[in-house]
Amino acid sequence: MQKRITVNSKNITIMKPVTSAEYQGKTVLTDSAWEYVELWLKRRSSKEAKEALFYWQQAKHFFEASECLPQNSKPLTAYYCCLNATKALLCINKIDVNNISHGITQNRHSNEKSNSLDKAEVIFLGAGALTELSRYLEEDVTKQTYIIKDLLYNIPCIHRAFSITYSGSPELFVPIHNIGFVREDTTSRAWI
C-alpha cells in the first residue's frame, strides 16, 4: 500500500524552495509571499538584509501598481517588480547590486523595426542583474541574442496561451495536479 510522505504532519511536495528547504521550521501564518519574505528579511540584522528589504518593498510596490494599471501599461511596472525582487535576492546573498545595469538590452541600431515576435530580439549581456541572477542560479552567463518568441514559448506559465496563439507550436508542458511524494509501507521504495 502506498502512503504520502510527510514531515511534521505536512505532505512533502516539489513546491519547496530550490536552495534549502527548512522542513522543521515553524509555520508562518500568512498567505502573502510579499509579507513572508518581508518578515524573513526584517528578522535579519545584517547590512545586506536591510538593503534587500528596500528592494523587496520596491518590488511589492511595483507589483501593486501593476494591479491597478490598464493591460497595455502593466509590462513596465511588472518588469521593475521582477528586477527589484532579483536585486533583493542578490543583496541577501552578498552580491553587490550598486550601480548594476539590468543585464538585458536590444539592438537599437537595427534597420529592421518590427512588432513581430518572430523578428524581435533581446540581448542577454555578460554583466548586470540578469547575469548575476544567472550566476547565482548556476546558469549560463555568456552574452547571447534570443528571439523573444522562442523565450515566450519556453515559459511554463504562459505556454498554453502561446500554443493557442501560435497554432504550429507543439506542447512542451502538460498540467499535473495533486503532485507529491509517496512510499510503499513494506519497502523503502518511494516515487513522485
C-alpha positions as CSV (number, residue, x, y, z in Angstrom):
1,M,0.0,0.0,0.0
2,Q,1.3,3.5,-0.8
3,K,1.3,6.4,1.6
4,R,2.1,10.1,1.3
5,I,5.5,11.1,2.8
6,T,5.1,13.8,5.5
7,V,7.3,15.8,7.8
8,N,5.7,17.5,10.8
9,S,2.3,16.4,9.5
10,K,2.8,18.3,6.2
11,N,2.8,16.5,2.9
12,I,6.1,16.9,1.1
13,T,5.7,18.3,-2.4
14,I,8.0,19.6,-5.1
15,M,6.8,23.1,-4.4
16,K,9.5,23.8,-1.8
17,P,12.5,26.2,-2.1
18,V,15.2,25.4,-4.6
19,T,18.2,26.0,-2.4
20,S,17.4,24.8,1.1
21,A,14.1,23.7,2.5
22,E,13.5,24.1,6.2
23,Y,11.1,21.2,6.9
24,Q,11.5,21.5,10.7
25,G,10.9,25.3,10.7
26,K,7.8,26.9,12.2
27,T,4.8,27.7,10.1
28,V,4.4,31.4,9.2
29,L,0.7,32.4,9.3
30,T,0.4,34.4,6.1
31,D,-0.8,33.6,2.6
32,S,1.2,36.5,1.1
33,A,4.7,35.8,-0.4
34,W,5.4,39.5,-0.1
35,E,4.7,39.5,3.7
36,Y,6.5,36.2,4.3
37,V,9.8,37.5,2.6
38,E,9.5,40.9,4.3
39,L,9.1,39.3,7.7
40,W,12.1,37.0,7.0
41,L,14.3,39.9,5.9
42,K,13.2,42.0,9.0
43,R,14.4,39.2,11.3
44,R,17.9,39.5,10.0
45,S,20.1,42.4,11.2
46,S,22.8,42.4,8.5
47,K,23.5,45.3,6.2
48,E,22.6,43.0,3.3
49,A,19.2,42.3,4.8
50,K,18.4,46.0,5.2
51,E,19.4,46.6,1.5
52,A,17.4,43.6,0.3
53,L,14.4,44.7,2.3
54,F,14.5,48.1,0.5
55,Y,14.5,46.3,-2.9
56,W,11.8,43.8,-1.8
57,Q,9.5,46.6,-0.7
58,Q,10.0,48.4,-4.0
59,A,9.2,45.2,-5.9
60,K,6.0,44.9,-3.9
61,H,5.0,48.5,-4.7
62,F,5.7,47.9,-8.4
63,F,3.5,44.8,-8.2
64,E,0.7,46.6,-6.5
65,A,0.9,49.5,-9.1
66,S,0.7,46.9,-11.9
67,E,-2.5,45.5,-10.5
68,C,-4.1,49.0,-10.9
69,L,-2.9,49.8,-14.4
70,P,-4.5,49.0,-17.8
71,Q,-3.3,45.9,-19.6
72,N,-1.1,47.8,-22.0
73,S,0.8,49.6,-19.2
74,K,1.4,46.7,-16.9
75,P,4.6,45.3,-18.5
76,L,6.8,48.1,-17.4
77,T,5.9,48.0,-13.7
78,A,5.9,44.2,-13.8
79,Y,9.4,44.3,-15.2
80,Y,10.6,46.6,-12.4
81,C,8.9,44.4,-9.9
82,C,10.9,41.4,-11.1
83,L,14.1,43.5,-11.3
84,N,13.8,44.7,-7.7
85,A,12.9,41.2,-6.4
86,T,16.0,39.9,-8.2
87,K,18.1,42.7,-6.6
88,A,16.7,41.7,-3.2
89,L,17.7,38.1,-3.7
90,L,21.2,39.1,-4.9
91,C,21.6,41.5,-1.9
92,I,20.7,39.0,0.7
93,N,23.3,36.6,-0.8
94,K,26.0,39.3,-0.6
95,I,26.1,40.1,-4.3
96,D,26.7,43.8,-4.9
97,V,23.9,45.4,-6.9
98,N,25.0,49.0,-6.5
99,N,25.4,50.7,-9.9
100,I,24.5,47.5,-11.6
101,S,22.8,47.5,-15.1
102,H,19.8,45.4,-15.9
103,G,21.9,43.0,-18.0
104,I,19.5,42.9,-20.9
105,T,19.1,45.1,-24.0
106,Q,18.1,45.1,-27.6
107,N,19.8,46.1,-30.8
108,R,18.7,49.8,-31.2
109,H,20.6,50.3,-34.4
110,S,18.9,47.5,-36.4
111,N,17.3,48.8,-39.6
112,E,14.6,46.2,-39.4
113,K,12.0,47.5,-37.0
114,S,9.1,45.1,-36.4
115,N,6.4,44.3,-33.9
116,S,6.6,40.6,-35.0
117,L,7.7,38.3,-32.2
118,D,9.5,36.2,-35.0
119,K,11.9,39.1,-35.5
120,A,12.1,40.8,-32.1
121,E,15.3,40.1,-30.3
122,V,16.7,40.6,-26.9
123,I,20.4,40.5,-25.9
124,F,21.4,39.0,-22.6
125,L,24.6,40.9,-21.7
126,G,27.6,39.5,-20.0
127,A,27.1,41.7,-16.9
128,G,24.2,43.2,-14.9
129,A,21.3,41.9,-12.7
130,L,20.4,39.2,-15.2
131,T,23.9,37.9,-15.4
132,E,24.3,37.9,-11.6
133,L,21.0,36.1,-11.2
134,S,22.0,33.5,-13.8
135,R,25.4,33.1,-12.0
136,Y,23.6,32.7,-8.6
137,L,21.3,30.0,-10.2
138,E,24.3,28.4,-11.8
139,E,23.1,29.0,-15.3
140,D,25.0,30.1,-18.4
141,V,26.2,33.7,-18.2
142,T,27.6,34.2,-21.7
143,K,26.4,37.1,-23.9
144,Q,23.7,35.8,-26.2
145,T,20.9,37.1,-28.5
146,Y,17.5,35.5,-28.3
147,I,14.3,35.7,-30.3
148,I,11.5,36.8,-28.0
149,K,9.1,34.3,-29.5
150,D,11.5,31.5,-28.5
151,L,11.7,32.8,-24.9
152,L,8.0,33.1,-24.5
153,Y,7.4,29.6,-25.9
154,N,9.6,28.2,-23.1
155,I,7.9,29.9,-20.1
156,P,5.6,27.3,-18.5
157,C,3.0,29.8,-17.1
158,I,2.2,31.3,-20.5
159,H,3.0,28.3,-22.7
160,R,-0.7,27.2,-23.1
161,A,-1.8,30.7,-24.2
162,F,1.3,30.9,-26.5
163,S,0.5,27.5,-28.1
164,I,-3.1,28.5,-28.8
165,T,-2.0,31.8,-30.3
166,Y,0.7,30.2,-32.5
167,S,-1.0,27.0,-33.6
168,G,2.0,25.5,-35.2
169,S,3.8,25.2,-31.8
170,P,3.8,21.8,-30.2
171,E,3.0,21.5,-26.5
172,L,6.0,21.4,-24.2
173,F,4.3,21.2,-20.8
174,V,1.4,19.2,-19.5
175,P,-0.6,20.1,-16.4
176,I,-0.1,17.8,-13.4
177,H,-2.3,18.1,-10.3
178,N,-2.0,16.9,-6.8
179,I,1.7,16.0,-7.1
180,G,3.5,14.6,-4.0
181,F,5.9,12.0,-2.8
182,V,4.6,8.6,-1.8
183,R,6.2,5.4,-0.5
184,E,5.3,1.8,0.0
185,D,4.6,0.7,3.5
186,T,6.5,-2.6,3.2
187,T,9.6,-1.5,1.3
188,S,11.9,1.6,1.1
189,R,10.7,2.4,-2.4
190,A,9.4,6.0,-3.0
191,W,8.4,8.0,-6.0
192,I,6.6,11.2,-7.1
